[in-house]
Amino acid sequence: MLDVLIIGAGVSGVSCALILGSAQNKSFAMDKKIAIVAHQKASSLQNAIFNNAYGIPAGKLGTKLLEESLAHLSKTYSHVKQIDGEKVLSISGEAGNFIITTNKHSHQAKIVVIAIGAGNPFTIEGLENFVEPHMKMPAVKNRIQLKNDDHLVTEGIYVAGVLAGHRSQLSIAAGSGAAVATDILTLWNEGNHSMVHDALGK
């Protein structure tokens, strides 16, 4: 049983995983089992080049950023399991006991974070009732989002990035994933607002 399964290893998904992974020394998070489904063949970063994203060198290719971010996650927070070569097909169950079925296996998780793209149609069965037209993308692009209240779709299921209704901007997607992670940390910390900061000398 995983405590959190993040679906999608684009900007918002990896950002969420990095924050959760960085809380490994917190008493309320040190025993948590975290995994990320790293299926990202459809990521919009595949064709991107970045010149306007905070902290990213100008000219960085999206393909390199995808590779480097997962390598960063693996090296720095190796306890976060990366699930490769699987595509999520359906989600069933309820908060505390979700069943996530992929093209190869089934996984159990207490919390699920959906961090895939906003393409239409939505391909994960079990969440159809939450699909709606995207509110901040041009209608001609035919993008969708999942209905949510500050990233929370329903108890135990969060959505991050463009699929949460945000505009398609790297910095926004990264912040969205980080916001979801801190909400989960707060939940684990019995409702006490929680963030993770590293500092020199600590």
N, C-alpha and C positions, 0 to 999 in steps of 0.2 A: 504493500500500500504506500503510494507516494503521498506526501503532504501537498505538493503542488506539481502539476504537469502544465508546462507552457507549450502551446501548439504554435509553431512558427518561429523561425530563427532569423527573421529580418531585424530591422532597427528596434522596433518596440519589444519584440520577444527577447532579444539578447540583452537589451537594456534592463528589462525586468529580471532576467536571470542573473545579471551582474550584481544588481542591488541585493537580491535575495541571497546570492552566494556570499556576498561580503558581510553578511550578518552572522557568519558561522561562529563567531566568538561571543555572541549575545546569548545569555542563558535561555531565553525564550525561543531561540532559533537554532541552537547548535546541534540538536538531534533531528532536525527536519530533513526529510528526503525530497530533493528537488530534481526535476528532470525537464529537458526541453526536447521536443521533436524538431529535429533540424532539417526537415524537408523544406526546401526553399527555392525549388526550381522556377517557381512563378514569381519570385520576388521582383519588385519594380527596380531594385538596385542593380539588377543584372545589366541594365543598359544606361546606368547613371554615371555622371561625373560631377564631383562636388567642388564648388568654388565659394559657396556662401554658407557653409555649416560651421558653427562654432567649434573650435578645437580640432578641426580636421584640415590637414594641409591642402591648399588649393591644388586642383587637378587630380585628387584622389578618385580612382575608379570605384564604382559600386561593387564590382566583382571582388576587388582586393579588400574592400572594407568588410564584405561578408566573410571572407576567409580569415582576415586578421581578427575580427571580433570574436569568432568562435575559437580561434587559437588563444586569444586573451582569456576567454572564459575557461578554457581547458587548463591553461597554465596557472592562472591565478586562483581559480576556484574549482579545482578538479573534482570536488565532491558533488558538483552539479552534473548529473548524468546527461550526456548527449546521446539521443536516440537517432541514429542515422538510417536512411533508406526506408523509412516508413511514412506513409501518408494517412492521416486520420480520416476515417470514413463516417464515424458516428459517435455520439455521446449519449449515454443513457444513465439512469440512476438519479441520485439526489445528493445534496451537499453532504460531504463526509464519506460518500461512497459512490463515486462516479465510475462508470465503465467506459473507457475510451478504446474503441475498436479501430485498428489500422488495417492496412492491406496485408499485414503479416502477423500481428499479435493483438492481444488485448491488454490494457493497463488499467490499474485501479488508482484513483486519486481522490483526495479529500477536497481539493480545490483545483479548478481548471482555469487557465488563462488562454483566451483565444487571441492570437496575434498574427493572423494571416492577412492577406490582402483583401481589398473590398470589391473584388471582381464579381460579376453577376453571370451565372447563378452561384449561389452559396452552396458549397459542396459537402458540408458536414451535416449528416442527418441528426435530427433530434432538437435542433434549434430553429426550425423553420418559422415558428410563431414569433420569433424576435426579429426577423428580417424586415427591413423597411428601406425605402430609397434614401440615398445619402443626402444629408441636409447641407453639406458645404462643398459639394462637387458639382460641376456643371451637369445638368440633366442629360446632355448629349453623350456624356461618358458612361451613362448607365451603371453607376456604382451604387453599392448598397452599404448599409451599416446595420449593426445589431442594436436594438433598443436597449438603452442602459441609463442608469442614474449614477453619474460620476464614475463611469467604467464598470459598475456592477450590473450585470444582465439579470441575474436571478441569484438566489442564495448559493454561494459556492462557485459561481461562474463569472469571471471578469472578461472584459474585452479591452484591447489596447490598440493604439495606432489609428490608422485611417478607418479601420473597421469599427472603431468606437465613435466615429462621426467627426474626426479631426481632418484638417486639410492635409494633403499629401506633401509634407515638408519634413525633411529628416529630423531637424531639431525638435519639431512638435511630436513626432512619433517616438523619439527617444525619451522625451519628458513624459509622455503618456505611459510608456512601459515602466518608467521609474516610479510614477505616481501609483500605479497598480501595485508594484512591489512594496511601497511603503504602507499602502492600505493593508496588505497581507501581513506585513510585520506588525502593524498596529493591532490587527486581529489576534495574532499570536501572543502579543504582549498585553492581553486582557483589556484591550481598548485604550491603552496608554499610547499616545501618538509617538511613533517611532521612525527614526531615520538612521542612516549609517554614514558616518563621515570618517575619513582617514586624515591624520594631521602629522606634521613633522614632530618628532620628539615623543610620539605616543606609540 
